[in-house]
């Protein structure tokens, strides 16, 4: 059952390892890309001209990844905004916008009030992506998608995040198909890649022994930098958030290209630099960012995948996933970062499932 730890030491570890199942359950028996996946029988999604994603914490990073997918596949402009900021800002409403609330709990006060605020401004086309069926967000939205992560107990979100990403990728495919940007072959290929995700996630989970060795080095650090580019920048942000939440190590994420505009000043041999380096079009640029770090004595911890020619060398540690996962790569690359935060926290002896000062669901603004 959901509340039994089984062979795991903490709920967070259990939930990290449940991700192949959670993703498979969220996909269910899906055979076609159809707006009905989001409860849309009235053509709401077909009519939207912009997307605004509102969320907090880890859920907002799912939105930030989805922005890349929706813009690239469906060619619809996407904004992602922290719910508390949107809620309190004098923004310009646009009724043609699809407003998406992404939330594990469906009860986060800032996200809920941001969605209500958008509605009050006339933005009534709203989609809730939540992990709790009867939650306030799911009740109030006209369109909804239930992720099937199952009950998540660890305060730091893991399996809810990867299932939110699956939901958002499906949405990108729906919007693309409606706009004539997804032919039958592409639809089959994307669905096949989605069905392969549980296997890909297993491969990422299998890096755990290597990550335990890395975590040992991280326990003695006070700071860490996380780098990524493109749709893996939000994954770097999520890695940094996880590390600070549960291990209490100060961690910051930067888009790798911004390194030279500030954080490079912090890089010494005391600063571990964790990098998400999949084999995508940004790899060459990323490699030169990594050289900038090495030249200042920074120690690199690189998560890469097939065919990148990034090898371990003095000052460079590398863990390689066996395949490159294309557009779905962020869903796979987040797993080793979750494990790194988890094992660092365990080695530091923190209360992993209930980090100090944090709550699972923040129901006050
Ligand atoms: C809290 C939790 C985070 C979570 C965030 C948003 O801060 O500790 O893990 O990402 O709330 O929660 P939600 O339920 O809206 O996804």
Boltz pocket constraint, residues with backbone or C-beta under 6 A from the ligand:
constraints:
  - pocket:
      binder: B
      contacts: [[A, 56], [A, 57], [A, 58], [A, 59], [A, 102], [A, 103], [A, 104], [A, 105], [A, 106], [A, 107], [A, 108], [A, 111], [A, 154], [A, 155], [A, 156], [A, 157], [A, 358], [A, 359], [A, 360], [A, 361], [A, 362]]
      max_distance: 6.0
